[in-house]
């Protein structure tokens, strides 16, 4: 049995899977996709993943896309004793975790995609995008008013998934001090070894990418100003 992960480290969903692998001490065969040259659109990859996205988990003849599905699959199959807290069988606890995973899918990750598109062309995020991010921060803070972690009193796959997105958003829209519980949760998880090993390298690449784009945008503005004079 070989677990192969098709990935691109800057991707928050990819980093969520990498963090869980570190947490569970899973050995993965890692394959870096060449997205620039459209490797994700090749017939071979599309056969495995019609969504042509990363991450993709391949286990023998079984392929699974979507980070949230991958997280719950891995912890259910390979979590051992950790499954009891990471993705418990109690229906209400599991439903709460699933809801937080859907929150990541429907709110956090779309906010990242929207704001990155803007930052590629401009120095700063638009006001409307910042409003969306702050609304997401506010919701996360409200979740954390009730418990230490986003879905209860124990670390779950929901925390692993959400921290990948929140750590990315924080680069672009810093977490305001008024979101005290969110900031506390964020700083706490940043100290974990599974976070450092599974998230920081890809997050650094995101920061470099955004800095380069910002620098290029600034140069283009200077050129435009020069042309206008």
Helices and strands as residue ranges (DSSP letters): E 3-7, H 12-24, E 29-32, G 39-41, H 43-48, E 56-59, E 62-65, H 67-78, G 80-82, H 83-86, H 91-103, I 104-108, H 109-121, H 127-146, H 157-172, H 180-190, H 193-228
